[in-house]
Amino acid sequence: MIRPPPPVIAEVEALLGQGKLAEAVILGYLSAEADVRQAFGLQLPRNWTHREFLRDHLRPDMGYVAVLLPRLYAIYEPVRYGSARPIDVPAVRELVRAIYNEGPIFNLYRDGVRRSAPPGAPGGLGGGRAPLAPPRAGSAPRP
């Protein structure tokens, strides 16, 4: 039996196709980060940052996810904090697909639907830390 891919892949693809590149990157990274934490049962301190997560919580036993997620973050960070750097659309597409093809992440989904709270949901994953939209002009970024 072949399972459909996780919906985040289709959502990121749709946003990329609509030219909503920043939204696609932000959704792709935040969803992947939350799913990595869920898949590996990671509990983080209340005031964690994405950089701390990548530095202190990714482990070799996580396989290729420990390589892919920092690469996606390298695209996410300038987008999230307002850089005018061009977005590498093929890299975003490839990284999101590759992360969701890794066994522990892929296994979070049954019939293509995640069985727990989405990123940023109250009491759910994603820490409620980063919005799905870039910050407003003049707002102070947090690493």
PyMOL commands that set and color helices and strands:
alter all, ss='L'
color gray80, all
select helices_A, chain A and resi 7-17+21-39+50-56+60-62+65-80+89-101+103-106
alter helices_A, ss='H'
color red, helices_A
select strands_A, chain A and resi 109-110+113-114
alter strands_A, ss='S'
color yellow, strands_A
deselect
rebuild
show_as cartoon
